[in-house]
Amino acid sequence: MSDYSRPIPASEAQAEQLAAAAQEQEPPTKEWWDDPRMPWKGKPGRADMWCIGLIIATGAYGLLTIPVRPWILGNFSAPARDYILACFSGSNIAMVDIGALARVGQHQPFWWLAIIAASLTSIKFDWLWWWAGRLWGRGVIDMIAARSKWAARTAYWAESIARRFGGPAVFLVWFIPLLPSSIVYAFVGDARMSLRRFLLIDFLAGLVYRGLWMYAGYRMGEPAKDLVNQLAKYSLYLTIGGIIIVFIGVYRQQRRFSASHR
């Protein structure tokens, strides 16, 4: 376990208080890294810099690729679009469409390959949060919780589940809406779960989760296929909406960054 001496919240109210205290702390006056809101303790080393840099990069990647998904949906026909989306983003929509196509008689011999591809794509960055937990312990949890009261509540909830279930929490987090998986991954990293075991549980959970979406499409059949086709029809508007979301996200992040360094 990490040797960080950060308090462990005993309730959601205490988690919110700790998050508010972290937000109110003054920014650094000498070095940018000497900030109590950062996950590390003391001057960061090379591993710390690589880890935080990659986490920031994955956040930017997520924002920038939002418009790509509806573009793929609208510019390729089924089932090609579904397999492309499965490889690109692990799309639930793609899983539903493949299942629906199979139900209406369009045989999909490579449906199993789509599930594997979607699962691998979905977990491609999860190891970063495991690594962050290994490096910073509760520091990474506090960093996420300090974003807002909502973040503090969900972080406390996620940490409680991770403490209660341990390794199986990596599996369960896939099926609990709004639960920040990054907290669970950081917790098991701090608890010294091996990377191999973490990735195995994460991948198996991805297989089951994506498989359930495909099964749902198979059960619904034609209505699910029609819904996906309608989404493809309005893909231009979805792309524009995705671009707007990207700019709003970047603008809000910039405002928060500027406010914290005044």
C-alpha positions in Angstrom: 0.0 0.0 0.0 1.0 3.6 -0.5 2.5 5.6 2.4 0.5 8.7 1.7 -1.0 10.2 5.0 -4.2 11.4 3.5 -7.4 10.9 5.6 -9.9 8.2 4.5 -13.5 9.7 4.4 -15.9 7.8 6.6 -19.0 9.1 4.9 -20.1 11.0 1.8 -20.4 14.2 3.8 -16.8 13.9 5.0 -15.7 13.2 1.4 -17.4 16.4 0.2 -15.7 18.3 3.1 -12.3 17.0 2.1 -12.9 17.8 -1.6 -14.0 21.3 -0.7 -10.9 21.8 1.5 -8.7 20.7 -1.4 -10.3 23.1 -3.8 -9.9 26.0 -1.4 -6.2 25.5 -0.9 -3.9 28.1 -2.4 -2.1 27.3 -5.7 1.7 26.9 -5.6 3.8 30.1 -5.2 7.2 28.6 -6.3 6.9 25.4 -8.4 3.8 24.3 -10.3 4.1 20.8 -8.9 4.2 21.9 -5.3 0.4 22.0 -5.1 -1.5 20.1 -2.4 -4.2 19.4 -5.1 -1.7 17.3 -7.0 -1.8 13.5 -6.4 1.8 13.2 -5.5 3.8 14.1 -2.4 6.9 16.1 -2.9 8.6 16.7 -6.2 7.3 14.3 -8.9 9.7 11.9 -10.6 9.9 10.7 -14.2 7.2 8.0 -13.6 4.9 10.6 -12.0 5.3 13.0 -15.0 4.7 10.2 -17.5 1.6 9.0 -15.8 -0.1 12.4 -15.3 0.9 13.3 -18.9 -0.6 10.2 -20.4 -3.8 10.6 -18.3 -4.2 14.2 -19.6 -3.5 13.0 -23.1 -6.2 10.3 -22.9 -8.7 12.9 -21.7 -7.8 15.1 -24.7 -8.1 12.0 -27.0 -11.6 11.3 -25.6 -12.8 14.8 -26.3 -11.3 15.0 -29.8 -12.7 11.7 -30.9 -16.3 12.4 -29.9 -17.2 13.7 -33.4 -15.5 10.7 -35.1 -18.0 8.1 -33.9 -21.2 9.6 -35.5 -19.2 10.3 -38.6 -18.3 6.6 -38.9 -21.9 5.7 -38.2 -23.2 7.9 -41.0 -20.5 7.2 -43.7 -20.4 3.4 -43.6 -23.1 0.9 -44.1 -24.0 -2.0 -41.9 -22.3 -4.2 -40.9 -19.0 -2.6 -41.8 -19.7 0.4 -39.7 -20.4 -1.8 -36.7 -17.0 -3.6 -36.9 -15.2 -0.3 -37.5 -16.9 1.2 -34.4 -16.1 -1.9 -32.4 -12.4 -1.5 -33.1 -12.4 2.3 -32.8 -14.4 2.9 -29.6 -16.0 -0.4 -28.4 -19.4 1.0 -29.3 -22.5 -0.3 -27.6 -24.5 0.8 -30.6 -22.3 -1.4 -32.8 -23.0 -4.4 -30.5 -26.7 -3.8 -30.7 -26.7 -3.5 -34.4 -24.7 -6.7 -35.0 -27.1 -8.5 -32.7 -30.1 -7.1 -34.5 -28.7 -7.9 -37.9 -28.3 -11.5 -36.8 -31.9 -11.6 -35.6 -33.4 -10.4 -38.9 -31.5 -13.1 -40.9 -28.2 -11.3 -41.8 -25.7 -13.9 -40.6 -22.8 -12.4 -38.7 -20.1 -15.1 -38.6 -17.6 -12.7 -36.9 -19.8 -11.5 -34.1 -17.4 -12.9 -31.6 -14.5 -11.0 -33.1 -16.5 -7.8 -32.7 -17.0 -8.5 -29.0 -13.3 -9.2 -28.5 -12.3 -6.1 -30.4 -14.8 -3.9 -28.5 -13.6 -5.2 -25.2 -9.9 -4.6 -25.9 -10.6 -1.1 -27.2 -12.7 -0.3 -24.2 -9.9 -1.2 -21.7 -7.0 0.3 -23.7 -6.4 3.1 -21.2 -7.6 1.5 -18.0 -4.1 0.4 -17.0 -3.1 4.1 -16.6 -5.4 4.5 -13.5 -4.1 1.2 -12.1 -0.6 2.7 -12.5 -1.7 6.0 -10.9 -3.0 4.1 -7.9 0.3 2.2 -7.7 2.2 5.5 -7.8 0.1 7.9 -5.7 -2.3 5.8 -3.6 -5.2 7.8 -2.2 -3.7 10.9 -3.8 -5.2 10.1 -7.2 -8.6 9.4 -5.5 -8.4 12.8 -3.8 -7.5 14.5 -7.0 -10.6 13.2 -8.7 -12.9 13.9 -5.7 -11.7 17.5 -5.5 -13.3 18.4 -8.8 -16.8 19.0 -7.4 -19.2 17.8 -4.7 -20.7 15.4 -7.2 -17.2 14.0 -7.9 -16.6 13.7 -4.2 -19.8 11.7 -3.6 -19.2 9.3 -6.6 -15.6 8.9 -5.6 -16.6 7.9 -2.0 -19.2 5.5 -3.4 -16.6 3.9 -5.8 -14.0 3.6 -3.1 -16.5 2.0 -0.7 -17.3 -0.6 -3.3 -13.6 -1.2 -4.0 -12.9 -1.6 -0.3 -15.8 -4.0 0.1 -15.3 -6.3 -2.9 -11.6 -5.8 -3.8 -10.7 -7.4 -7.1 -14.3 -8.3 -8.1 -15.0 -4.5 -8.0 -13.1 -4.2 -11.2 -15.7 -6.4 -12.8 -18.7 -4.9 -11.0 -17.8 -1.3 -12.0 -18.8 -2.1 -15.6 -22.4 -2.6 -14.6 -23.0 0.2 -12.2 -24.1 3.5 -13.9 -22.2 6.7 -13.1 -19.7 5.0 -11.0 -16.2 6.3 -11.7 -14.2 3.3 -12.8 -10.9 5.2 -12.4 -11.4 5.3 -8.6 -11.7 1.5 -8.5 -8.8 0.9 -10.8 -6.6 3.3 -8.7 -7.7 1.6 -5.5 -6.7 -1.9 -6.7 -3.4 -0.5 -8.0 -2.7 1.0 -4.6 -3.7 -2.4 -3.1 -0.9 -4.0 -5.2 -3.1 -6.1 -7.4 -0.9 -7.4 -10.2 -1.3 -5.7 -13.6 -1.9 -9.1 -15.2 -4.8 -9.9 -12.9 -6.2 -6.5 -13.2 -6.2 -6.6 -17.0 -7.7 -10.1 -17.1 -10.6 -9.1 -14.8 -11.1 -5.9 -16.8 -11.1 -7.8 -20.1 -13.5 -10.5 -18.9 -15.9 -7.8 -17.7 -15.7 -6.1 -21.0 -16.6 -9.3 -22.8 -19.7 -9.8 -20.7 -20.8 -6.2 -20.9 -20.4 -5.9 -24.7 -22.0 -9.3 -25.1 -25.1 -8.2 -23.1 -25.5 -5.3 -25.5 -25.3 -7.6 -28.5 -27.7 -10.0 -26.9 -30.1 -7.0 -26.3 -29.9 -6.1 -30.0 -30.6 -9.8 -30.9 -33.7 -9.9 -28.7 -35.1 -6.6 -30.1 -34.4 -7.4 -33.7 -35.9 -5.1 -36.3 -36.7 -2.2 -33.9 -33.1 -2.0 -32.8 -31.8 -2.2 -36.4 -34.2 0.7 -37.3 -33.0 2.8 -34.4 -29.4 2.4 -35.4 -30.3 3.4 -39.0 -32.0 6.5 -37.7 -28.9 7.4 -35.7 -26.9 7.0 -38.9 -29.3 9.1 -40.8 -28.8 12.0 -38.5 -25.1 11.5 -38.1 -24.3 14.9 -39.4 -26.2 16.6 -36.6 -24.6 14.2 -34.1 -21.1 15.1 -35.4 -21.9 18.8 -35.0 -23.1 18.2 -31.5 -20.0 16.2 -30.8 -17.8 19.1 -31.9 -19.8 21.5 -29.7 -19.3 19.2 -26.8 -15.6 19.1 -27.4 -15.3 22.9 -27.4 -17.5 23.3 -24.3 -15.4 20.7 -22.5 -12.1 22.4 -23.5 -13.5 25.8 -22.5 -14.7 24.6 -19.1 -11.4 23.0 -18.4 -9.6 26.2 -19.3 -11.8 28.2 -17.0 -11.2 25.9 -14.1 -7.5 25.9 -14.7 -7.4 29.7 -14.9 -9.5 30.1 -11.7 -7.3 27.7 -9.8 -4.2 29.7 -10.6 -5.4 33.2 -9.8 
